Amino acid sequence: MNTQTINPLMQFSKKPARYIKIPSQGQGYSNLKLTDSGEIAVYPMTAKDELMLKSPDALLNGEAVISVLRNCVPDVPNPREIQIIDIDSLMVAVRMATYGDNMDMVATCPHDKHENNVQLNLPSLLDQQTYWTGLTEIETSDKIVVKMKPYTVTDQNKTSLVSFEQMTVLSQLDRQEADTQTKLKTANSTFSQLIDVTLELMTNSIVSATTPDGQEITDKAFIKQWVVGLSKADYDLIDNALKDLIKIGLPKSMNIKCDNCGEIFEAPINFNPSDFFG
Ligand SMILES: [Zn+2]
């Protein structure tokens, strides 16, 4: 009979953590445990985590990544709050903790299509990350001051899922035996859903909008209503600020000298979980 309440096996399953700084520096989280030097502990993946990352359904809706981060970064109690600018750094740290500091990648030279085998040093990549210092402030043409933050991984997952679903609807529509009127109607409603999630993403990244007479609006429903009616110029202004915000974090590409032709080219670094951990 088993009378033990503590499983003696479990003392062998603890692996040492890696400590990293994250681009948000903890901003935007309701409850996050950083060390005194502002770092967060990241633990290696288990076999179960690795299997999760290979499940296409879970990957598609981002649940695999959330589940892995829940296990590997326990000091973020609510992984749905993870800021989009932190996700690559956290996944790199998970990879370092699990497989070590180096990662092999293939970079195809655009000049001669030569496939260069490159070894990426992950700690030095983390050294190059940029940090989010505070809310971005911009002013629209009618002098409304908008304060912005990056969105979360949950916002991003929702958008990717809707885009994927809508693309599927559109490609099926092509093959269907329907009259043009019906096809147009479906296509229009699909596009309007896509537009809606894009506007939602923008709304979620707006912390407040302050009118010229000093009224600060933080209500998401009010902000969304305002975002929907923005002029093209003001929309672009906010959209560009958002694009700049989400560039914070790890570099997304690196310069590589081709082994074959000697040209230097810019190669993307892909942090997509299925390639990155595959
Ligand atoms: Zn080349």
Residues whose N, C-alpha, C, O or C-beta is under 5 A from the ligand:
A	BS01	ZN	C109 H111 D112 H114 C258 N260 C261 G262
